[in-house]
């Protein structure tokens, strides 16, 4: 389904990462946490962007985007609040399994934290009883969405650790072995994460993965 939307806010999360907040003209945009959309700029350029917000607020969707080179990056740099765009979707199978009580271990690299944020916020909003572990490898120490995850960790609602993904996986071997592992990020990160999961005694074939493609 394609809907017309308006950019209501553009927020710089890190030197090369922005968050776009879009308001849907045709009403709420319904999606499952972890999915992505095709985002079409006023110039006609279209790119796939992951939804970072929870589905409990479908009227104002947040997209987390790394600004790279090429036409997509150029279009992002020109984008301003108030611009009219179109959003098509939702797409994607990076979805939390239902009827599974095991702990959920998220492995996120860079902007791969976006779908994780969507899922975690949804789990908490719906009082999901599963234990939540967020193991995050940031880019250049720019920890995205720390303002969301750190208070949740301090309150004991989740475990939130950041650093090299190999170190984090090794430190959490027991839950990696016993939990559901969901990994999101660029291809190089996912390859490293899979290797670390195997070394920790986990099963790489069972990882639910979302690839963002090569690093832009």
Order of alpha helices (4+ residues) and beta strands (2+ residues): beta-beta-beta-beta-beta-alpha-beta-beta-alpha-beta-alpha-beta-alpha-alpha-beta-alpha-beta
